Amino acid sequence: MRIALSTGGGDAPGLNAVIRAVTKSLVRQCGAEVIGIEQGFLGLIERRVRPLDPRAVAGIVATGGTILGTHNRADPFGYFGAGGADVSGAVVAYVRELGLDALVVIGGDGSMAISHRLSLKGV
């Protein structure tokens, strides 16, 4: 099982604790391979991911913010870096290329809205 983890929206206290808990739980309880997406949906757009395992998330609970970074304007359905173009098709293709079984998105209303729209496209 291969699962990606993303933190989107604004930075907030406790995100590293969630990254650690989700990663350790997925690895230990499910034997999953966990991939961190850097800077929220921007990482999916720009193809920036990194492996996460218990060693990678050790000692991060007391660190503020998120080790993955976050971004609050990287909407693949209206990407600012492409003049507002819809690049969601490329994001879906990248998710398939990564062989992901699931995407865990940690964020607020905007992140959940984007996640929902991606789910309607098969993510």
N, C-alpha and C positions, 0 to 999 in steps of 0.2 A: 504494500500500500504506500502510495506517495502523496503527501499532503503538503500544501503550501500555506504559509502563514503571513498575513499582511497587517500592518497598522496604518490606517488611513485617517484623514482629517487632521485636526490639530494635535499637537503634542499634549500629553496629560500624564499626571502622576499615576503610577501603578501599571503602566503598559509593559514594562520589563517583567514585572511579576506575572502578568498574564502570558507573555511570550514564554517564560520559563515553565510555567505550569502546563501550558498546552503542549509544549515540546516534550517535556519529560513524560507526561501522561501518554502521548501518542507513541513515543518510542518504547516505553516500558510496558504499557498495557496492550498495545496493538502491534508492536514491532514495526511501526511505520518509519519510513524515511521522511524527514521533515525538511522543507526548503523554506528559507526566509526570503520574502520579497522586499527589496529595499525601496524605501520611500513610497509606500502604498502602491496605488495603481500606476504610478510613474515607473516603478520597477518592472511592471508587466509591459508597459508601453516601450520602455527603453531596454528591456531584456536584461535586467540586473537582479540576480538572485544569488543566494548563497546557502550552503548546507547548514542546518541547525541540528545539534545533538546535545545530549546532557552536558558534555564538556563545554560547548559553545555558549550555553546559557548559565553555566555555573558562576555564582557570585554577582549576578546582575540585579538582584532584587533591590538592593540599596542604591542603585544607580538611577538617577532621574531620567524621565523620558523613555525613549525606545531605542534599543540597539539597532533596529532596522531602519530607523528614520521614518519620517512621515511627510505627506504632502497633501494639501487641501484644495488643489486646483487641477489635479491630474485626472480629469474625467475622460475616459476613452471614447465616450459618445460625443464629446465636444472638446477635443484636446487642444489646449492653448498653443502647444508647440507646433501644431499643424494648421494654424489659423482657424481653429474651431472645428476642424474636420472630424468626422467619425472614424476612429481607428480601432473600433471594437473588434472588427473582423480579424485584424492582425493580433490583437490580444487573445482572442479565442484560439487562433492558430498556434500561438506561443504556448498557451496552456496545454494544448494537445501535444505539442512538440515535447514539452516537459514531462508528459505522461502523468499528469496529476489526476488523482482520484477525487480530490476535494480541495476546496480553498476555504481557509478559515480567515474571515475578515474581522478585525477588531477596529471599531470606529463608531461614528454616530450616524445620524440620519442620512447624510450625503453618501457615506460609504455603503450603508445598507441599500440605498436606492440604486447605486451603481451595481452592487452585488446582485440585486434582484434582476436588473436588466441583463447582466451577464448570464445569470442562471437561465433566463428565457432563451438565451442563445446557446445553451448546452453546457455551460460551465457549472 
